[in-house]
Amino acid sequence: MKRKLRGLNRRDIQLDFSLYRVDVPIRGLPDMKLSVVHLWPEQAAKTLVFVHGFAGCAETWEYQVNHFSHRYRVIAPDLRGHGQSDAPFSQYTMPELVEDLRTIAEALDLPERFILVGHSFGGSICVEYAKAYPERLEKLILISTAGEYPLPSFPVFRQPFSAPGGSTAPGGTRRSTS
């Protein structure tokens, strides 16, 4: 008797990420590249950049990419040493990782301002990027990111986030209505 697989059903997979991967050279490291999933529908007015956490990869964001790529330009990089990106012999410092995000933004010619979404350690990288380049961000969204990060009093960091089907809780956190 064939056992039913648990988890993701094949019918739920909507995009083959390999068809949308581009290579972005890592600045200062010849022959090293970052692998980036990049989807850009014609009618997209806004850009979302999804940054995975430690030991993650772009596929971490599969459901979000599938959902948002119909209306938004969506970028999901594999951080250096993760997924399909090269693993250069470097220190993997926070400044290196922030520089990688800046390199991706430049190489893919992202708009002047975009939405940056980070999960776990990827959220920490996003916070550091936001501190270094606050003028580039329309919104900063952190998911399960540990720690306290003092953010500059740039207006984008003080707006509460709300999503369809939910309301904004005091302090800007999302409260589910279900």
C-alpha positions, 0 to 999 in steps of 0.5 A, spaced: 500 500 500 502 506 497 503 511 503 500 518 503 506 523 503 505 528 508 506 536 508 506 539 501 502 537 495 505 537 488 498 541 486 500 546 491 507 548 488 505 553 483 512 556 481 519 552 479 524 557 482 529 555 478 526 558 472 527 565 475 534 564 478 539 570 476 546 570 479 549 576 482 556 577 483 559 578 490 562 584 490 570 584 491 570 576 490 571 574 483 568 568 481 563 568 487 555 569 486 549 570 490 543 566 487 537 570 487 529 568 485 527 574 481 520 575 479 517 581 475 510 581 473 509 587 468 503 590 472 508 590 479 508 597 482 511 595 488 517 590 490 518 585 496 525 583 498 524 576 502 531 574 506 531 568 509 534 566 516 540 562 518 541 555 514 535 557 510 534 558 502 530 562 498 525 556 498 523 558 505 519 563 502 515 559 497 508 560 499 509 568 500 513 568 493 507 564 490 502 569 493 505 575 492 508 574 485 502 575 481 502 583 483 508 585 486 516 584 483 518 579 488 526 578 490 528 572 494 536 571 495 540 565 497 544 568 502 552 567 501 553 560 503 546 558 503 542 554 498 544 555 491 549 561 492 556 560 493 560 559 499 566 564 499 572 563 504 570 570 508 568 572 515 560 572 514 560 578 518 554 582 518 557 588 514 558 583 509 551 580 509 548 587 508 553 589 503 550 583 499 543 586 500 546 592 497 549 589 491 543 585 490 539 592 490 544 595 485 545 589 480 537 588 479 536 595 479 531 595 485 526 601 485 528 607 490 524 604 495 522 597 496 519 593 502 524 588 505 521 582 509 526 578 514 525 572 518 529 570 524 537 571 522 534 574 516 531 579 520 537 581 523 540 582 517 534 587 514 535 591 521 542 592 519 540 594 512 535 599 514 540 602 519 545 603 513 540 605 508 533 607 511 532 612 505 531 605 500 526 602 504 518 603 504 517 598 509 521 593 514 517 587 516 520 582 521 518 575 522 520 571 528 526 576 529 530 576 536 533 581 540 531 589 540 534 593 535 533 601 536 531 604 529 532 611 527 526 615 527 525 614 520 517 615 519 517 608 515 519 604 521 514 607 526 508 605 521 504 599 524 503 593 519 496 591 517 494 585 513 487 583 509 483 579 514 487 582 520 487 588 525 493 592 527 494 591 535 497 596 539 504 597 538 504 595 531 503 588 531 498 584 527 492 581 531 488 575 527 481 576 527 480 568 526 
